[in-house]
Amino acid sequence: MSGVVTAPDGVPRCPWGMESEQMADYRAYHDTEWGLPVHGDDALFERISLEAFQSGLSWITILRRRPGFRAAFAGFRIAEVARFTEADAERLLADPGIIRNRAKIAATINNAKVAAALTPGELDELIWSYAPERGRPAPRTVADVQAVTPESTALAKDLKKRGFRFVGPTTAYAMMQACGLVNDHLAACHARAVVEAAAG
């Protein structure tokens, strides 16, 4: 399936948002979160962090552990995570509520320290400065959705230059999709119009 799928509830969705009844949490994420604009330094730091942890894994794995991640990383409040120590990193490596990957944990703590050195609102402004112009054609099938764009490549380069880790072009684009910098809901998906309206 590469185009929209109409569920038993009669609602057309992107195929990844309509898998099975066992994936109801995925469907809720598709319907109520993915693609809606996200602002705020802490909120965007959380998305950067979770997308980094997702690298090499399925998003549903991260989504189902999101409460555990939030508990482990102090709600992704930049100022608090920036104060994490080596002892905190070791604690996180033993936390079954998250993905226990040493490099990704270290990158998240590092990224908090980098973000904490920015002025309030600067991370939000930086990320949103790479949002492409609105009005590009809506994807009609999954095959039309890109994994990397010039904007995501430039954003990843800028973040890396500032000292952020685990933010390659693909991870950056996944974050851009999730946070509403682009609207990659398929043309016939019911959520596309909701995201467009939210974007103003």
N, C-alpha and C positions, 0 to 999 in steps of 0.2 A: 504494500500500500504506500503510495507516494503522495496522494492528494488528501483532502480532508476526509474524515471518517464521521459518519453520523451515528451517534450512540443510541441505545434504546430510549434515552430520554428525548430523542429527536433533535439534539443539539449537535451541529457540525463542529468538529475540532481538528486541530493538527493531529496526525496519527500518533505522535508520541504522547499526546495528552489523553488518548483513549486506548489503553492497552487491555485491561481486564479489571474485574471487580477487585482483584488483589492489589491493584495499582490505584486505588481511589485517592490516596494521598498525592500521587503524581497528577491525577486529573484536577484535584483541587488547586495544586500549585499552578498548573497550566491556566486554569480558569480565573484565578484570583490574584496571582502575583507576577508570573513571567511576562516581562515586557512593559509592566507599568513603571512609570518614572520613579526612580529612587534618588533621593537627595540626602545630604548630611554626611559629614566626614566619617562618623562611626558606622553608619549604615553601609556606606560604600566600602569601607575597610572590611566589614564582614563579608560582603560579596566577593571582594578580591581574595580574601582568605579562603572562603569556601570553594571558589572556583579553582584555586591552587590545589586544595586538597582533593578536588575531583579529578585532577589530571591523572589519566590512566584508569579511571574508575567510572562507573555509571553514576549519573546525577542522583538517581533514586537512593543510592548508597549514602550519599551525603545528606540528602533531604531527610531521610529517616533518622539520621544522627544529628540533625541540626540542634535540637534541644541540648544534646550532650556537648556539642561544640560551644554553644552559647554559655553553658555552665562552666566549662573548662577554661574558656577564654574571656571570662569576666564580662559577658555580654558584648564582646568585641568593642569595648570602650577603649579607644586608642591610648588614652593617658594611663590606664591601668595595665594594659598588656605591655606597654613600653617599659614598665617597671619589672616585668618578669625576669627572673634570674635563671641561672643554670639549674638550681633546685626545682624551679617551676617547670623547666623543660623536662627534667627527669620525672617529675610528677605526671606530666602530660603523657609521657611515653608509657606510663602504667595505667592510663585512664581507658577503660574499655568502652567509654561512651563516644570516643572519637576514632579517627584513623590514626594509628600510632606509627607515624612515619617521621623519623628523626629530622630529615632534611626539610620537610614541609612544616614541622613544628618550629624549627629554627628560623625558617623563612618568615613565618607569621610573626614571630617575636621581633625579628629584624625589621619587618615592614612596619610594625607598630612604632618602633623607635624612629624610623624615617618619617612616618606620618606625623608623629608627635613634634617633630622639629619644624613642621610647616605651620603657617599661621592658620587660625580658625577659618574654615571655609575654603582653604586653598586646595585641599584634595578634591573636594566637590567641583570647584571651578576648573581644576586641571583636567579631571576626567571628562566633564561635560563639554570642555572645549574641543573634544575630538568627536562629538556627535556629528554625523554627516547631515547634509541638507535634507530636509523632509521632501517627500514627493517621488522617491525612487519607486520603480514598479514593485507591486506586492508579489512575493513568491507564490506561485500556484501549486508547486509540488515541493517535496522535501529536497529534491535534486536542485531546485533553484536557490536554496539557502546556502550561502557561502560559509566557510569555516574561518576564513581570514580575509580581511579587507585592508586597503591602504591605511584607513583610519586606525584600525586595531594594531597594525604594524607600527604606526607612528606613536600611538599611545604606549604600547609596550616598550618601545625604544626610549621614550621620555621617562617612563616610570623606572626603567632599569638605570638610566643615567642618574637619576636621583637616589639610587641605592636600593630600590625594591627588587625582590627576588621572586622567582616562580611566576613571572608575569610575561609569558611569551605572547606572540600575536594571536594564537588560537585561544588561550586562556583569556586574553584581553577582550576578544570578540565575544566569547561566551558571556563575560560580564556585561558587555555592552548590550547584548540581547536581553539578558535577565533584568537589567536596570533601566530599560526603556530608551537607551540612546538610539536604538534602531527598533523597528517593529517587524519582526520576522514571523509573526503569525501568518499562516497561509491566507491567501486572498478570501477564501470562502469560510474561514474559521470565524466562529461567533465572537471570539475574543479580540479579533483584529480591530473592530470598530470601537470597542471599549478602550483599548490602548490608544488609538488615534484620538479619541475624545479626551483622555487623560493628558495626552501630550499637548493638547491645545492647538 
